């Protein structure tokens, strides 16, 4: 049997040397790799390690409060629990979103879509999936948090409008900042995903209302769960905006549109009330309206489609963004212009047989049998079309335009709200520029009673009537009275501003005021439904023809499709002898200014003077058994502005 030979001393030494070299090479490799990791790539790996383990979490700041002139809260904030994910921490997206869907009653695919597909550093940015978790859903998610890596609930401030739809168009909407906005200098320092004011007051005073974003630095584990908080900078509450708005008057204006007779369609239109002494916007209502609370978080697609696709266009602010022919409310400006140009005086008389002929065409008065012989006071009181046809032709369109523009009509008022529309005051130069056609004298006949191309916003008409009331000062409407810090210290008071002075003397405006007072206070006036007990009111009704009367021949008023019904106006100020408040009300397709618009203005003015102790409080009506109110009739598609009549007007009704 053979035996293995024992290694010799030389071969053993060689093997030991080989093993030693091998060990040295291995350790050398470790040293080289350690040097590379510690020195060459050390700084980069250190930063990467910190990003993976230490996370910065932005803390949303509550927006500042909005108060009415008496300090009552119109907009504030509340605490809300929400659900978010960190895309980088999701272990299995499909399984995680399927589980979440079962826990909160949602669609997994929809949650996955909301989370998006993030790359780069965006993977570490939290994405909010669900707002306003109720306690039941919150408890379900948190009790299963151990099995949902990358998912977390958090508490954050959310905008809250306690009045719901109250002053919705004035307050405006919120929305996530857009990429185009992030590129603008005024949004420097904003971050993607931040919610900002997009329309209305929220947008106009965004810099004031926005709070200071806070920050937390936390240590998280591999599943994204917070282990330790390293540092926290709490968010700061935004500043306050104190409005000129009177909540009581705003509620009355909105109630005037909301309270409709049984069987009638919901009213559409706008109401504006301003202080004739300083331009304070006391009320600004637009109908139909919406609840701005739906915009304080991610708005679902069904709600968005409902708002943007609604034929009533509830997101449109009819008070400042829609303009309409003014109808007979324009006659106050016509009277002022004619008096100033000495075309008429208080002794001028015009005979109204119920019609007026010009250029071989017949223009009717709203009162077919005519008004007989009238002067300027009676013409305003009874809204005589023939008087103003006659006066308008003598004035000519350019002199009419000069004086109308001096009252601020046809131009933006400068109100501190975005999106205001200018309107139109027609002139010969305007028509040549717009249509490349000359102005024909026959067109002046329609323009003289507020038809033709005249287009004004309800706010413009309120400003014009305030100027008639205050002696000719055209005021800049003031929504905000002052800006305050979160503790109520005044940062900036917003002073009243006079934009211009009307081209009509106060002596001539006094004659117009007398005529407008007769409209409401004297027998035979067309605005008697605007009377306020204990206060003398001056005002003017107006009805605007939407389509030619030939299309409606044989139909009773209530049989006319809503979209073809006349528009209704009422503009007023009070007290007539020492004015304080001016109101303009427009009811789209409301048929008559006297019956549809004047009562809304009356409600606003009555509330104003009741609060001042100048008018008695209404006597409470006896209680009646409660009954379910009838649903309003469906509304046909409305026009945003009235069409110019294809045929000569048969007379603008008062």
Secondary structure as UniProt FT lines:
FT   HELIX           9..35
FT   HELIX           36..40
FT   HELIX           42..53
FT   STRAND          54..59
FT   STRAND          66..67
FT   TURN            69..70
FT   STRAND          73..86
FT   HELIX           87..89
FT   HELIX           93..104
FT   HELIX           108..115
FT   HELIX           120..124
FT   STRAND          126..130
FT   HELIX           135..143
FT   HELIX           145..147
FT   TURN            149..150
FT   STRAND          151..160
FT   TURN            162..167
FT   HELIX           168..171
FT   STRAND          174..176
FT   HELIX           179..182
FT   HELIX           185..187
FT   TURN            188..189
FT   TURN            192..193
FT   STRAND          195..197
FT   HELIX           200..204
FT   HELIX           206..209
FT   STRAND          214..220
FT   TURN            222..223
FT   STRAND          226..233
FT   STRAND          240..243
FT   HELIX           247..258
FT   TURN            262..263
FT   STRAND          268..275
FT   TURN            276..278
FT   STRAND          280..287
FT   HELIX           292..295
FT   HELIX           301..309
FT   TURN            311..312
FT   TURN            314..315
FT   TURN            318..321
FT   HELIX           327..330
FT   HELIX           331..340
FT   TURN            341..342
FT   TURN            346..347
FT   STRAND          350..352
FT   STRAND          355..358
FT   TURN            359..360
FT   STRAND          361..364
FT   TURN            368..369
FT   STRAND          372..374
FT   HELIX           376..382
FT   HELIX           385..395
FT   HELIX           397..406
FT   TURN            407..410
FT   HELIX           428..435
FT   HELIX           441..447
FT   TURN            448..450
FT   TURN            452..453
FT   STRAND          455..456
FT   HELIX           458..470
FT   STRAND          473..475
FT   STRAND          480..484
FT   TURN            486..487
FT   STRAND          490..493
FT   STRAND          498..501
FT   HELIX           506..521
FT   TURN            523..524
FT   TURN            526..527
FT   HELIX           528..530
FT   TURN            533..534
FT   STRAND          537..544
FT   HELIX           549..552
FT   TURN            553..554
FT   HELIX           557..559
FT   HELIX           562..564
FT   STRAND          567..574
FT   TURN            576..577
FT   STRAND          581..588
FT   HELIX           593..597
FT   HELIX           598..611
FT   TURN            612..613
//
